[in-house]
């Protein structure tokens, strides 16, 4: 094996081992919302807290699993493919069996980081409807694989790579395993980070260094920046609209609590039903894609 290829394999293997360790040690950590129950925080501080958690879990999962795991899978498939596949161009214009530094960097910025940020954003949005405990992360990975695997990546049937490398069944098994681990790392890092992350303040700025990492994937950095501007604008408009307004009368605490509980239960059941429906609808095209890949 060439020195460059060997170095890439070693680094990616170490990164993937770190990902497995994080998923084992931090998996099942209870996600804690920002601030103490009696603490009043501005919308911007809350937004920065959520954005920081999302960025930290996106960077960890995108680098350790999306990039390193994907690189290792490609290397394994290059070894198990027939001799005729060596040197052929893949869909990403890479030569099978000849990993390079440039190709690895491209995979990081066009594969690992986009997958990491997408999974982290989706997880924070749907986490309340996922199974509790250690099953949350793997369930996220399975759901994302079902919904996006056959249409976006990594198991698109129209990807010419599956006609070059193989065997098909091994491709499906390896990419599916990476997808499940990806979800597990996203949930594990988000849960562990949320337990330790204070709301932003002058003395706690060091905890928010992960936010700077969003510039590595510029679309995510721009999206987070726009979100911060929207939050500040909405906060200002709410302050202007609420100035001088008399506080609305509220009912008894027990009435409000019962109403809130019913609303929360309805949202919980509705969210889980939506996720289940999305998985069921995505299953037929996913099975079709997998069958096509295995039969090649």
VMD Tcl script that draws the C-alpha trace (Angstrom):
set ca {
  {0.00 0.00 0.00}
  {1.30 3.47 -0.89}
  {2.41 5.71 2.02}
  {-0.35 8.24 1.31}
  {-3.02 5.54 1.16}
  {-1.70 3.94 4.33}
  {-1.72 7.27 6.19}
  {-5.29 7.97 5.10}
  {-6.45 4.52 6.23}
  {-4.70 4.84 9.61}
  {-6.11 8.32 10.31}
  {-9.64 7.35 9.25}
  {-9.50 4.17 11.33}
  {-8.45 6.11 14.43}
  {-11.21 8.68 13.84}
  {-13.81 5.95 13.43}
  {-12.65 4.26 16.64}
  {-13.06 7.58 18.47}
  {-16.59 7.82 17.05}
  {-17.46 4.34 18.34}
  {-16.06 5.18 21.78}
  {-18.06 8.42 21.94}
  {-21.24 6.60 20.92}
  {-20.67 4.00 23.65}
  {-19.65 6.36 26.46}
  {-22.01 9.25 25.73}
  {-24.86 7.33 24.13}
  {-28.10 7.64 26.06}
  {-27.18 10.91 27.76}
  {-30.34 12.84 28.56}
  {-30.55 15.98 26.45}
  {-30.83 19.06 28.69}
  {-32.45 22.22 27.45}
  {-30.55 25.47 28.05}
  {-30.62 27.39 31.33}
  {-32.05 26.69 34.73}
  {-35.86 26.46 35.08}
  {-36.00 29.84 36.81}
  {-33.43 31.52 34.58}
  {-34.61 34.17 32.13}
  {-32.56 34.24 28.94}
  {-32.84 36.41 25.87}
  {-33.89 34.74 22.60}
  {-30.46 35.45 21.11}
  {-28.63 33.69 23.97}
  {-30.95 30.71 23.61}
  {-30.42 30.65 19.86}
  {-26.63 30.71 20.24}
  {-26.86 27.81 22.70}
  {-28.82 25.66 20.25}
  {-26.59 26.70 17.33}
  {-23.49 25.77 19.30}
  {-24.83 22.32 20.21}
  {-25.79 21.72 16.58}
  {-22.37 22.80 15.30}
  {-20.45 20.70 17.82}
  {-22.41 17.54 17.03}
  {-22.23 18.28 13.29}
  {-18.44 18.69 13.29}
  {-17.88 15.60 15.44}
  {-20.16 13.34 13.41}
  {-19.20 14.81 10.04}
  {-15.45 14.40 10.58}
  {-15.36 11.20 12.64}
  {-18.06 9.26 10.78}
  {-19.28 11.03 7.64}
  {-15.75 11.61 6.38}
  {-13.61 8.94 8.06}
  {-16.26 6.23 7.84}
  {-17.07 7.03 4.23}
  {-13.38 7.03 3.31}
  {-12.82 3.65 4.92}
  {-15.86 2.13 3.21}
  {-14.55 3.32 -0.16}
  {-11.15 1.82 0.61}
  {-12.63 -1.53 1.63}
  {-14.77 -1.65 -1.52}
  {-11.74 -0.80 -3.66}
  {-9.94 -3.82 -2.18}
  {-12.91 -6.19 -2.59}
  {-13.71 -5.07 -6.14}
  {-12.48 -6.98 -9.19}
  {-9.13 -6.05 -10.74}
  {-10.92 -4.43 -13.66}
  {-12.28 -1.74 -11.32}
  {-8.83 -0.48 -10.29}
  {-8.08 2.93 -11.76}
  {-11.58 3.57 -13.09}
  {-13.21 6.93 -12.42}
  {-16.00 7.13 -9.86}
  {-18.94 9.51 -9.91}
  {-16.79 12.01 -7.96}
  {-14.01 11.68 -10.58}
  {-11.73 9.74 -8.22}
  {-9.62 6.78 -9.27}
  {-10.65 3.50 -7.63}
  {-7.83 2.08 -5.53}
  {-5.75 5.27 -5.51}
  {-6.77 7.43 -2.54}
  {-5.25 10.91 -2.49}
  {-5.04 13.81 -0.06}
  {-6.99 16.03 -2.46}
  {-9.73 13.47 -2.82}
  {-9.97 13.01 0.95}
  {-10.24 16.77 1.50}
  {-12.95 16.97 -1.15}
  {-14.86 14.17 0.57}
  {-14.68 16.07 3.86}
  {-16.08 19.32 2.47}
  {-18.57 17.88 0.00}
  {-19.61 14.75 1.90}
  {-18.70 14.56 5.57}
  {-19.49 18.10 6.72}
  {-22.77 18.48 4.77}
  {-23.96 15.14 6.15}
  {-22.90 16.14 9.67}
  {-24.73 19.47 9.67}
  {-27.85 18.03 8.03}
  {-28.06 15.21 10.57}
  {-27.42 17.55 13.53}
  {-30.07 20.07 12.48}
  {-32.61 17.34 11.85}
  {-31.84 15.64 15.17}
  {-32.38 18.79 17.23}
  {-35.70 19.32 15.47}
  {-37.08 15.78 15.87}
  {-35.22 14.54 19.00}
  {-38.33 14.70 21.21}
  {-40.08 12.19 18.97}
  {-37.26 9.66 18.81}
  {-36.98 6.69 21.20}
  {-35.50 7.50 24.59}
  {-32.02 6.53 25.76}
  {-29.42 4.83 23.62}
  {-31.91 4.04 20.86}
  {-32.34 7.69 19.88}
  {-29.10 7.97 17.89}
  {-29.34 4.68 15.98}
  {-33.03 5.40 15.28}
  {-31.99 8.75 13.83}
  {-29.43 7.02 11.61}
  {-31.94 4.45 10.37}
  {-34.57 7.11 9.70}
  {-32.16 9.32 7.73}
  {-30.93 6.31 5.78}
  {-34.49 5.33 4.84}
  {-35.65 8.82 3.94}
  {-32.54 10.15 2.19}
  {-30.37 7.11 1.45}
  {-31.97 6.15 -1.85}
  {-32.55 9.69 -3.14}
  {-29.54 11.69 -1.90}
  {-26.83 9.35 -0.56}
  {-25.28 6.91 0.19}
  {-27.40 4.24 -1.54}
  {-28.61 5.90 -4.74}
  {-29.30 3.24 -7.32}
  {-28.25 5.59 -10.14}
  {-24.78 6.07 -8.63}
  {-22.36 4.60 -11.19}
  {-19.95 3.67 -8.39}
  {-22.03 0.60 -7.53}
  {-21.52 -0.68 -11.08}
  {-17.75 -0.36 -10.59}
  {-17.01 -1.43 -7.00}
  {-18.57 -4.13 -4.94}
  {-19.90 -6.58 -4.12}
  {-23.24 -4.83 -3.85}
  {-24.33 -6.51 -0.63}
  {-21.13 -5.39 1.09}
  {-21.70 -1.82 -0.09}
  {-25.18 -1.83 1.42}
  {-23.99 -3.33 4.72}
  {-21.05 -0.96 5.17}
  {-22.85 2.24 4.21}
  {-25.83 1.29 6.37}
  {-23.54 0.66 9.36}
  {-21.88 4.05 8.87}
  {-25.28 5.76 8.68}
  {-26.43 4.18 11.96}
  {-23.14 5.11 13.67}
  {-23.47 8.64 12.31}
  {-26.84 9.05 13.97}
  {-25.51 7.56 17.21}
  {-22.61 10.04 17.34}
  {-24.85 13.02 16.59}
  {-27.17 12.15 19.48}
  {-24.32 11.22 21.83}
  {-22.33 14.44 21.29}
  {-25.45 16.63 21.40}
  {-26.60 15.03 24.65}
  {-23.21 15.19 26.38}
  {-22.53 18.74 25.19}
  {-25.94 19.99 26.29}
  {-25.26 18.83 29.85}
  {-22.10 20.91 30.11}
  {-22.87 23.96 28.01}
  {-23.88 27.14 29.89}
  {-25.81 29.94 28.27}
  {-23.44 32.35 26.51}
  {-21.88 35.05 28.64}
  {-18.67 37.03 28.72}
  {-16.84 34.56 30.92}
  {-18.09 31.46 29.09}
  {-17.03 32.44 25.56}
  {-14.58 29.52 25.32}
  {-17.47 27.06 25.35}
  {-18.72 28.60 22.12}
  {-15.60 28.08 20.05}
  {-17.31 25.24 18.11}
  {-19.53 27.86 16.49}
  {-16.48 29.17 14.65}
  {-16.22 25.75 13.02}
  {-19.41 26.45 11.07}
  {-17.30 28.42 8.58}
  {-15.77 25.11 7.45}
  {-19.10 24.41 5.74}
  {-20.06 27.83 4.47}
  {-23.77 27.14 3.74}
  {-24.28 26.12 7.39}
  {-22.37 29.18 8.61}
  {-24.50 31.47 6.46}
  {-27.70 29.76 7.60}
  {-26.75 30.11 11.27}
  {-25.83 33.76 10.72}
  {-29.16 34.49 9.05}
  {-30.91 32.72 11.90}
  {-29.20 34.96 14.45}
  {-30.27 38.07 12.52}
  {-33.87 36.82 12.33}
  {-33.92 36.13 16.07}
  {-32.61 39.61 16.86}
  {-35.15 41.21 14.52}
  {-38.07 39.24 15.96}
  {-36.95 40.07 19.51}
  {-36.84 43.77 18.68}
  {-40.26 43.68 17.01}
  {-41.74 41.81 19.99}
  {-40.25 44.37 22.36}
  {-41.68 47.27 20.37}
  {-45.11 45.63 20.07}
  {-45.20 44.75 23.75}
  {-44.14 48.14 25.05}
  {-46.94 49.62 27.14}
  {-49.21 46.62 26.68}
  {-50.95 45.38 29.81}
  {-50.14 41.77 30.70}
  {-52.91 39.38 29.77}
  {-54.88 37.76 32.51}
  {-54.16 34.08 33.01}
  {-56.21 31.33 34.50}
  {-55.34 29.21 37.52}
  {-52.03 27.38 37.44}
  {-53.65 23.95 37.53}
  {-55.82 24.78 34.50}
  {-52.82 25.99 32.53}
  {-50.81 22.93 33.53}
  {-53.52 20.53 32.39}
  {-53.86 22.40 29.10}
  {-50.09 22.36 28.55}
  {-49.91 18.64 29.27}
  {-52.66 17.88 26.75}
  {-50.97 20.04 24.14}
  {-47.59 18.41 24.76}
  {-49.09 14.93 24.49}
  {-50.80 15.81 21.20}
  {-47.58 17.22 19.77}
  {-45.64 14.14 20.89}
  {-48.03 11.66 19.31}
  {-48.34 13.77 16.18}
  {-44.57 14.04 15.76}
  {-44.01 10.31 16.20}
  {-46.79 9.55 13.77}
  {-45.19 11.89 11.20}
  {-41.81 10.20 11.58}
  {-43.40 6.76 11.26}
  {-45.29 7.82 8.16}
  {-42.12 9.25 6.60}
  {-40.29 5.97 7.23}
  {-43.13 3.87 5.79}
  {-43.37 6.02 2.64}
  {-39.60 5.93 2.15}
  {-39.32 2.16 2.60}
  {-40.45 1.01 -0.91}
  {-37.99 3.21 -2.87}
  {-35.26 2.30 -0.38}
  {-35.86 -1.42 -0.87}
  {-35.88 -0.89 -4.64}
  {-32.53 0.92 -4.51}
  {-30.95 -1.71 -2.28}
  {-32.23 -4.54 -4.49}
  {-30.81 -2.79 -7.57}
  {-27.39 -2.33 -5.93}
  {-27.16 -5.92 -4.70}
  {-28.21 -7.40 -8.04}
  {-25.43 -5.72 -10.03}
}
mol new
graphics top color blue
foreach p $ca { graphics top sphere $p radius 0.5 }
foreach p [lrange $ca 0 end-1] q [lrange $ca 1 end] { graphics top cylinder $p $q radius 0.2 }
display resetview
